[in-house]
Amino acid sequence: MSYPNPSNSGFSPAERERMIIENVPLVHYVVGRIMVSLPGTVDREDLISCGLVGLINAVDRFDAERGVKFETYATQVIRGSIMESLRGEDWAPRSVREKYRRLERVISELEGRLGRPPDDAEIAEAMGMNLDDYYELLSSVSAASLLSLEELLTAEEVPAANGVLASPETQANPASVAQEKELRRLLAESIDQLPERDRQVIALYYHEELTLREIGEVLGVTESRVCQIHTQAIVRLRAKLHEAIHLG
């Protein structure tokens, strides 16, 4: 197997090919994490193809002298490549996107009025629906937000190469680094302010890297319920970040 476009990373052609082949499982891992948040109509093989492009770019751009592990850097570039492709496609119907935006507005308004995170019943009431309908809404809009903490930050127009955070290109720009650090500080504060169950799901999914099924086993709830909690947590975080940035 061979790949075009010679590397600028310092790898020999043989080393470059070995790095690409050895890290193909990383592409499948990243795709699997992203697919959790997407509707079944999204083709997994298409995402894998985008991820492979990202992997090749990561190998070609990698600079070991910057002190970043290759797997860490490659994961970000692979995710960025997939996210860029998804943003260019109409993979979530407009009606779903509109519901998502309304939910984000309602949660933001409630939190501003109450001075604390609203609970599920309060959100459902403000949305004019019962709890069952609200949980169904969370399931339906999970695809409308690219449910990752990295996407939350890149959505705020952080300067970065290919939508990827903490890349060598971004690290070379002190202003970009400072802005990214501030956004991450705001994000950490926002996570600390989440209701306990939302915070648990975020920690288990992003820090412990458990699957939704595994998180459900830990918390004693169904996988679909974990997906709903995850969606709600991300909507809360987006609302908090938007408010902090626009009022800051």
C-alpha positions in Angstrom: 0.0 0.0 0.0 1.4 3.4 -0.9 0.1 7.0 -0.4 0.8 10.1 -2.6 2.0 13.5 -1.5 5.4 13.1 0.1 5.7 14.0 3.8 7.2 17.2 5.1 7.4 15.7 8.7 10.8 14.2 8.3 9.6 10.6 8.0 11.1 8.5 5.2 8.6 7.1 2.7 8.7 3.8 4.5 8.3 5.3 7.9 5.4 7.4 6.6 3.6 4.4 5.2 4.1 2.5 8.4 2.7 5.3 10.5 -0.4 5.5 8.4 -1.0 1.8 8.4 -0.4 1.4 12.1 -2.8 4.2 13.0 -5.8 3.2 10.8 -7.4 1.7 14.0 -7.3 5.3 15.4 -9.5 6.5 12.5 -12.0 3.8 13.3 -12.0 4.7 17.0 -12.6 8.4 16.3 -15.4 7.6 13.7 -17.0 5.3 16.3 -17.1 8.1 18.9 -18.5 10.6 16.4 -21.1 8.2 15.0 -22.8 8.1 18.4 -24.2 11.6 17.9 -25.2 11.2 14.3 -28.3 9.9 12.6 -28.3 6.4 11.0 -28.4 8.0 7.5 -24.8 9.1 7.8 -22.5 6.6 6.0 -19.8 5.2 8.3 -17.5 4.5 5.4 -17.7 8.1 4.2 -16.5 9.2 7.6 -13.7 6.6 7.6 -12.6 8.0 4.3 -12.5 11.5 5.7 -10.7 10.3 8.7 -8.1 8.6 6.6 -7.4 11.8 4.8 -7.0 13.5 8.2 -4.6 10.7 9.3 -2.4 11.2 6.2 -2.4 14.9 6.9 -1.4 14.3 10.5 1.5 12.1 9.5 2.7 14.7 6.9 2.4 17.6 9.3 3.6 16.0 12.6 6.6 17.7 14.3 7.9 15.6 17.2 10.0 18.5 18.4 6.9 20.3 19.6 6.5 17.7 22.4 3.0 16.5 21.4 2.4 12.8 21.2 1.5 11.7 17.7 -1.7 9.9 18.8 -2.9 13.1 20.5 -2.2 15.3 17.4 -3.5 12.7 14.9 -6.8 12.3 16.9 -7.4 16.0 16.6 -6.6 16.2 12.9 -8.7 13.1 12.1 -11.6 14.6 14.1 -11.2 18.0 12.4 -11.2 16.4 8.9 -14.5 14.5 9.7 -16.1 17.5 11.2 -15.2 19.7 8.3 -16.9 17.2 6.0 -20.0 17.0 8.1 -20.3 20.8 8.3 -20.4 20.8 4.5 -23.4 18.4 4.3 -27.0 18.8 5.2 -27.0 15.8 7.5 -29.5 17.2 10.0 -32.9 18.4 8.6 -33.6 22.1 9.0 -36.6 21.4 11.3 -34.2 19.5 13.7 -31.7 22.3 13.7 -34.5 24.8 14.5 -35.7 22.7 17.4 -32.1 22.5 18.7 -31.6 26.3 18.5 -34.9 26.8 20.3 -33.9 24.4 23.0 -30.6 26.2 23.5 -32.4 29.6 23.7 -34.9 28.3 26.3 -32.2 26.8 28.5 -30.1 30.0 28.3 -33.1 32.1 29.2 -34.2 29.9 32.0 -30.7 29.8 33.5 -30.5 33.6 33.3 -33.9 34.0 35.0 -33.4 31.3 37.7 -29.7 31.9 38.4 -29.1 28.2 38.3 -29.3 25.3 35.8 -33.0 24.5 35.2 -34.0 20.9 35.8 -35.7 18.7 33.2 -39.2 19.5 34.3 -38.6 23.2 34.1 -37.1 23.0 30.6 -40.0 20.8 29.5 -42.6 23.3 30.8 -40.8 26.2 29.1 -40.8 24.2 25.9 -44.5 23.6 26.3 -44.3 19.8 26.5 -44.4 17.0 29.0 -41.3 15.2 30.2 -41.7 12.2 27.8 -42.0 14.6 24.8 -39.0 16.5 26.1 -36.8 13.4 26.3 -38.0 12.5 22.8 -36.9 15.9 21.7 -33.5 15.4 23.2 -33.1 12.2 21.2 -34.2 13.8 18.0 -31.9 16.8 18.2 -28.8 14.9 19.4 -27.6 15.0 15.8 -28.1 18.8 15.4 -25.0 19.6 17.5 -21.7 17.9 16.8 -21.6 16.6 20.3 -18.0 17.1 21.2 -16.3 19.6 23.5 -13.8 20.3 20.7 -16.6 21.3 18.4 -18.0 23.6 21.0 -14.7 25.6 20.9 -14.2 25.5 17.2 -17.8 26.8 16.8 -16.7 29.9 18.6 -14.3 30.8 15.7 -11.1 29.8 17.4 -8.3 30.3 14.8 -7.1 26.8 14.0 -6.0 24.7 11.1 -8.8 22.7 9.6 -11.0 23.3 12.6 -8.5 21.4 14.8 -7.6 22.7 18.3 -4.0 22.8 19.6 -2.4 22.0 16.3 1.2 23.0 15.7 -0.1 25.8 13.4 -2.3 27.2 16.1 0.4 26.8 18.8 2.7 29.1 16.7 0.3 32.0 17.1 0.4 33.4 20.7 -2.9 35.2 20.2 -4.7 32.0 19.2 -3.1 30.1 22.0 -4.3 32.7 24.5 -7.9 32.7 23.1 -8.0 29.0 23.1 -6.9 28.8 26.8 -9.5 31.4 27.8 -12.2 29.4 26.0 -11.1 26.2 27.7 -11.1 28.0 31.1 -14.7 29.1 30.4 -15.6 25.6 29.4 -14.1 24.1 32.5 -16.1 26.5 34.6 -19.3 25.7 32.7 -18.8 22.0 33.2 -18.4 22.5 37.0 -21.7 24.3 37.0 -23.6 21.5 35.3 -26.1 19.4 37.3 -24.4 16.3 38.8 -25.8 13.8 36.3 -24.9 15.9 33.3 -21.4 16.4 34.7 -21.0 12.7 35.4 -21.8 11.8 31.8 -19.4 14.4 30.4 -16.6 13.2 32.6 -17.2 9.5 31.8 -17.5 10.1 28.1 -14.7 12.6 27.5 -12.3 11.9 30.3 -12.8 8.2 31.0 -13.7 7.6 27.3 -16.5 5.1 28.1 -19.1 4.3 25.5 -22.7 5.4 26.1 -23.6 1.8 26.9 -20.8 1.6 29.5 -21.9 4.8 31.0 -25.4 3.5 31.3 -24.1 0.5 33.2 -22.2 2.8 35.6 -25.2 5.0 36.2 -27.9 2.3 36.1 -29.8 3.8 33.2 -30.4 2.9 29.5 -28.0 3.8 26.7 -30.7 6.0 25.2 -31.1 7.9 28.4 -27.4 8.5 28.6 -27.6 9.9 25.0 -30.4 12.2 26.1 -28.4 13.4 29.2 -25.3 13.9 27.0 -27.3 16.0 24.5 -28.8 18.1 27.3 -25.3 18.6 28.8 -23.9 19.8 25.5 -26.8 22.2 24.9 -26.3 23.6 28.4 -22.5 24.1 27.7 -23.1 25.7 24.4 -25.6 28.2 26.0 -23.1 29.0 28.8 -20.2 29.5 26.4 -22.3 31.7 24.0 -23.5 33.9 26.9 -20.0 34.2 28.5 -18.4 35.1 25.1 -21.0 37.6 24.0 -21.2 39.3 27.4 -17.5 39.1 28.2 
